[in-house]
């Protein structure tokens, strides 16, 4: 069914759009709720009026959001957290935590639903996080999680252990490469020796080159 939209439907259409949708979706959801209507001149006029009003509202929201974007773009927000023996956090850093920290540090109130964090942060380190203020205005910040004072010794031990494991792995790889190179060299030497053994001696070459007595007599 072809309908004109009076409201935004995320992932489907924006107010004023004319689209073809499934009949069931239109009859069971869009039309009864007044979200869309049949494509008629009065409905098109109404939808266009609503679209213009929405465009003005969106422009105002984008203008206000742009001020926040300029302040927060590239901003780094830091947390300290307790770390377990495996290096993972006790607890996690959530979108709500980030929004609260941003407001504490900058005075900017951010809707936690606009912080696009796929899942809570449960490990140390830094990662880029996008804040969507409006559909048109976003900013990218950096969220850093460091160990708290009580966890620093644990982290140092984990880093030392990781360095040892990496060094051992590098040594093993180097030894394996050396062994492979030695094997290849030995194989090449053996092949050269075999080729030399099969090659004729100078005496054999001379004998092959000189004619026999019978060949001389025949001539």
C-alpha positions, 0 to 999 in steps of 0.5 A: 500500500502507498502511504504518506507519513505524518510522523517519523518511523525510525528505520522506515520513513520520515514525516512527509515521505511517500512510500510503499509499505506492506498492507498489513503494516499499514492497516494494523499499525500505521493507519489506526495510529494516525502515523500515516494515511492514504496518498490523497491531496489533503493528506499530502498537504497535511504531511508537507506542512508537518514536514516543514514544521519538523524541519524547523524544529530539527534545525533548532535542535541541530543548532543547539547540539552543534555547540555541544559538539564543538566542546566535546569533539575529541574530549577524553573522559577518564575513569579509575576502576578496580581490576581483578586478577585476570585484568578485567574490571570489577563491574563496568563502565556504562553509558550512564556512567559516561553521561554522568562524568561528562556532566560533572566535568563539562556541565553538558547534560548528555542523554545516555541513550545517545552514547553509542556504546555497544556494550559496557566497558569491562577492560582497561584501556582507551576506546573511541565512543560516539555521542549522537546529539541529534540525527544530524549532529554527533561527536566522538570522544575518548573513554579511558579506564585506568586501574585505581590505586589498589589495582596498580600492583596487579596490573604491573604483575599482569604486564610483566607476565605478558611481557615474559610470554611475548618474549618466550613466544618471540624466542620460540619463533626465532628458534623455529625459524633458525631450525627451518633455515638450517634444515633448508641449508642441509637439504641444499648441501645434500642435494649438491653432494648428490649432484656432484656424485652423479656428475662424470669425472674428467677422465670419464669425459676424456674416455667418452670423447676419444674414439675406440681402436675399432672405430679408428680401424673402421675409418 
